[in-house]
Amino acid sequence: MFIQFENDLVEVFIQYRKRKTIKLSIKNDLNVEVVAPLRTPKKYIRLLIENKKQWIRLHREKMKKNISIPILREYEDGEKFYIMGSPYNLRVVQSDHDRIMVFQGDIFMYTKKKEDINYKKRHMEKWYKDIACERLENIYDRVCSRFNVIYSEKPELHFRKMKARWGSYSPRDNKILLNSQLVKVPEHCIEYVIVHELCHVKHRNHKKEFYDFLEGFLPDWKLRRQELNRYTNV
């Protein structure tokens, strides 16, 4: 199914599942995805999309500002790196000492081995880990103080770089693990991840009760999650 948005022809992908309601979302490629109950007539889906055209248009415009990040880094001048959702241009400088500093809209990497990609990568990752520990811990403490009604004992916080998850909760030792790469995304997205994991203190799985509980604390959690997903390659 296709729908016309001004000069854009947008494809609508429809999935049928055992569910009671229709879920409408915008994919990263700016097309529309619909998850509908079994045997929902396409005529009804088309009518729904027509009624939601304004919502779709607004969200597509927002996602057009998507984060475009190359999968393979070369750590050269001009590459963009993110801190708390803001882009910074990398400036690589040959130096006798290794250090990284932020000045205005640039990240300056002073390095002994300007032409060694792996060396620069390790240098950058260590720097990100250092700032992640400080910034994420501060945000975690603030979030925990705002939402302390969720838990009886504050979960212990740990960090690790993870490929497929932003965070996890371990009920056995009451520990929350955050992906150190979260320091690259906006603070309200970090807050979503933390509250999400805190809610697992009460609800261990992702059933309806969990999302109802989460929505009670963050009514806009779906928008935050959608924005967070834009940063999957950071």
JOHUNOR-V263016 format. One record per run of one state. SS is the DSSP state (H for helix, E for strand, - for the rest). FROM is the first residue (numbers start at 1). TO is the last residue. Records with the same first field share a line. If there is no record, write none. Layout:
SS = FROM-TO  FROM-TO
This chain:
- = 1-1  6-7  18-22  27-31  38-41  52-52  64-79  84-85  95-98  104-105  112-116  147-155  161-166  171-174  185-186  200-207  218-220  232-234
E = 2-5  8-17  23-26  32-37  80-83  86-94  99-103  106-111  156-160  167-170  175-179
H = 42-51  53-63  117-146  180-184  187-199  208-217  221-231
